[in-house]
């Protein structure tokens, strides 16, 4: 089993399977991730095989397989940030970094150190993205992008207040 915070090969070619509802290409997700995050009722219908993740925010499907089985947001134990409205989404399922806390930190300190905290926890071998993150991969890139976006928004607000 590989650590989810190590590099993975991207899904090859344009032939990657697509979500049966949205048509979105879906990266592979380990069966362990799917089983860890499904609620009890949905877990009883899991089949052995390869599942994929649908990141389309307008689609309720989270996991799908090539046979057409789907699991939706309501089937999971946790909210899926890609499917939630911006503002308070959980970005890091291991260490609880979320947009609302990041925005508070920026408002209080002028910057967000969420990515630094997550990097330190990854370096210490504490991440469990493979079983906690619905996508089954490391969240660090998502945290970095969210923090940069929040900092940029705060900077724009400060500039507007001064203008």
C-alpha positions in Angstrom: 0.0 0.0 0.0 1.5 3.4 -1.0 1.2 6.5 1.1 -1.4 8.9 -0.4 1.1 11.8 0.1 3.6 10.3 -2.3 3.5 11.0 -6.0 1.2 8.9 -8.0 1.0 8.4 -11.8 -1.8 10.4 -13.4 -4.6 8.5 -15.0 -3.3 7.6 -18.5 -4.7 8.8 -21.7 -8.1 10.1 -22.7 -9.6 6.7 -22.2 -10.1 7.2 -18.5 -13.5 6.1 -17.4 -16.1 8.8 -17.0 -18.8 9.4 -14.4 -22.0 7.9 -15.7 -24.0 11.1 -14.8 -21.7 14.0 -15.4 -19.2 12.6 -17.9 -16.3 13.8 -15.8 -13.1 11.7 -16.1 -12.5 9.9 -12.8 -9.2 9.2 -11.2 -8.9 5.8 -9.6 -9.5 5.5 -5.9 -8.4 2.6 -3.8 -11.1 0.3 -2.5 -9.9 0.9 1.0 -10.8 4.6 0.7 -14.2 3.8 -0.6 -15.0 1.3 2.1 -13.6 3.6 4.8 -15.8 6.5 3.8 -19.1 4.9 3.0 -21.9 4.7 5.5 -23.1 1.3 6.7 -26.0 0.9 4.3 -23.9 1.8 1.2 -21.0 -0.3 2.4 -23.1 -3.4 2.2 -23.4 -2.9 -1.6 -19.7 -2.4 -2.3 -18.3 -4.8 -4.9 -14.7 -5.8 -5.3 -13.0 -3.9 -8.1 -11.9 -0.4 -9.2 -13.8 2.7 -8.2 -13.2 6.2 -9.5 -13.8 9.6 -8.1 -16.1 12.3 -9.6 -15.0 15.8 -8.7 -17.7 17.6 -10.6 -19.3 20.0 -8.1 -22.7 19.8 -9.8 -22.9 16.0 -9.7 -24.0 14.1 -6.6 -21.9 11.1 -7.6 -18.7 10.7 -5.6 -17.6 7.1 -6.6 -18.4 5.0 -9.6 -17.2 1.8 -11.2 -17.1 0.7 -14.8 -20.3 -1.5 -14.3 -22.3 1.7 -13.5 -22.5 1.4 -9.7 -22.5 4.8 -8.1 -22.2 6.2 -4.6 -23.5 9.7 -4.0 -22.6 12.3 -1.4 -25.5 11.1 0.9 -23.8 7.7 1.0 -20.6 9.0 2.6 -19.8 9.6 6.2 -18.1 12.9 5.5 -18.9 15.9 3.3 -16.9 16.0 0.0 -15.3 19.4 -0.3 -15.5 19.3 -4.1 -19.3 19.0 -3.8 -19.8 21.7 -1.2 -20.3 25.4 -1.5 -17.2 27.5 -0.9 -16.7 29.2 2.5 -16.3 26.5 5.2 -15.3 23.4 3.2 -12.9 20.9 4.8 -9.7 21.0 2.8 -7.6 18.6 4.9 -9.5 15.7 6.4 -6.6 14.5 8.5 -5.8 17.7 10.4 -9.0 19.7 10.1 -7.8 22.6 7.9 -10.9 24.3 6.5 -11.7 27.4 4.6 -13.4 29.2 7.5 -10.5 28.7 9.8 -8.0 29.7 7.1 -10.0 33.0 6.5 -10.0 33.7 10.3 -6.3 33.2 10.4 -5.7 35.6 7.5 -8.0 38.1 9.1 -6.1 37.9 12.4 -2.6 37.6 11.2 -2.5 38.7 7.5 -1.5 35.2 6.3 -2.4 31.5 6.4 0.0 28.9 7.5 -2.2 25.9 6.9 0.0 24.5 4.2 3.1 24.8 6.5 1.2 22.9 9.3 0.1 20.2 6.9 3.6 19.8 5.4 5.0 19.4 8.9 2.4 16.7 9.7 3.1 14.9 6.4 6.9 15.0 7.1 6.2 13.5 10.6 4.3 10.6 8.9 1.0 11.5 10.4 -1.2 11.9 7.3 -3.9 9.3 6.5 -5.3 10.9 3.3 -5.7 7.4 1.8 -8.5 6.7 4.2 -9.7 10.1 5.3 -9.8 12.1 2.1 -12.7 11.1 -0.2 -10.4 11.5 -3.2 -7.9 9.1 -1.6 -4.9 11.3 -2.3 -2.9 13.9 -0.5 -4.7 17.2 0.2 -1.7 19.4 0.3 -2.2 20.9 -3.1 -5.8 21.7 -2.3 -4.7 23.4 1.0 -2.1 25.5 -0.8 -4.6 26.6 -3.5 -7.3 27.4 -0.9 -4.9 29.4 1.3 -3.6 31.4 -1.7 -7.1 32.1 -2.8 -8.2 33.3 0.7 -5.1 35.4 1.1 -5.7 37.0 -2.4 -9.3 37.7 -1.5 -8.3 39.3 1.8 -5.7 41.4 -0.1 -8.3 42.6 -2.6 -10.6 43.6 0.3 -7.8 45.5 2.0 -6.9 47.3 -1.2 -10.6 48.2 -1.8 -10.8 49.6 1.8 -7.8 51.8 1.1 -9.0 53.0 -2.3 
